[in-house]
Amino acid sequence: MFSKFTKTFSLFLLSLFCAVSVYAVPTVDGPEAWKGLTPQQIKKVKSGEIVIMDQDTSEGDEEQKRYIRAAMIFDQPIDKAWKLVRKTEMQHRFLPDLEECELVERTAEGDRVDFHVEIAMFDIDYRVRHHYDDENCHLWWHLDPEHDNDMKRVDGFWKLYKLDDKRTLARYGTNVEVMSFIPEFIMKRLTKSNLPVNMEAYYKYVQSGGTYTKPGFEE
């Protein structure tokens, strides 16, 4: 009888654990999923467009409102999309202006990656610390303050939400500031003007399951 009780109790705990795991996955039913998007923008995202917002229309502090944001839907289940977004050292394979990425360190909580950008004979190097929140499919990053960076600021995030078993809503934000010695045209390219191109590249990368590479890329 004791054995039967133990088995029944174990099955109960297992089912409870599975239920908690399922409900822990962020979904589009949550209040944050569509926050900051107008009804028209939501319609565009649901139709398959990549929507970019120069200014966030949601409530928040001034720091958050400096972010340039994007929203899109990946035709991938959330677990697969999260694994691909989490591989931060792979970005040079598909982002046009990113010449090289090198993984410095990875732990269960995050990583440190060196980035090298080449634009119009300017070499720009910086190191970014990425932080993982696997339970909530949330990745965020900032410059490594212990590194000698050519950028003044590089902040950003990815947040993923389950749309259904085969699709994932992705929210992206970035806030970039360059050093004073970097010309204005490069500053614009690294910030607003090149974001649509980068978002399209990210979209192709995740859509392909991680196989897409930019034209001319070689290992």
Secondary structure by P-SEA (a helix, b strand, c coil): caaaaaaaaaaaaaaaaaaaaaaaccccccccccccccaaaaaaaaacccccccccccccccccccccbbbbbbcccaaaaaaaaaccccccccccccccccccccccccbbbbbbbbcccbbbbbbbbbbbccccccccccccccccccccccccbbbbbbccccbbbbbbbbbbbbcccccaaaaaaacccaaaaaaaaaaaaaaaccccccccccc
